[in-house]
Amino acid sequence: MRALWVVARAPALHTAYMTGHARASTLLKKAAGVTGALLLTIPFVGAQAPVPADPTRYIDVKLSRYAFSPERIEVRLGEHVWLNVVSVDGAHGFQVKELGMNALTPARGRTVRVELTPKAVGTFQITCSEYCGSGHSRMKAWLIVTPGT
């Protein structure tokens, strides 16, 4: 019988013990529940928020004796583009006359950044504006601007 009394009395003792600490214990449990809920929801809220796409595109352009690489650069109308232009040998120029663009690149030098946001659709010739030798006049590439989507 004694065992039954202890078992029957244990919840009552527990309840009596809890009433003195009920407020503190309940507040801690609620705080832990809220904190846990916040910790669980923050990654989901972050995942649902739209991530702004970087509208800027970067294109590497290499200039060498009598050649551009790539020979065709395609961009969309209104697209913000940075051209990272570098010469692998002598001094060269990167010119698009129709767009008023002209950048000189030092011999085996640093990268020159050229900003481009085309405002007209079309195919534009890229030429070397710095005399680089006997094949200078053959040094051509194309900038193709397509309608934006």
Number of C-alpha atoms within 10 A of each C-alpha: 6 7 8 9 9 12 11 11 12 12 11 12 12 10 13 12 11 14 12 10 12 13 11 12 13 12 12 12 12 12 12 12 12 12 12 11 11 12 11 11 12 11 10 10 11 10 10 9 8 8 8 6 6 7 8 12 12 13 16 14 19 17 24 18 19 17 17 21 14 14 15 15 18 14 21 18 18 17 18 16 19 17 17 16 24 25 24 17 15 17 21 28 21 25 20 19 13 10 13 7 13 17 17 17 24 17 15 15 13 13 16 18 18 16 14 17 15 19 13 13 15 13 15 16 16 23 23 27 20 17 13 18 10 9 11 17 13 12 19 18 21 17 17 17 21 17 13 10 6
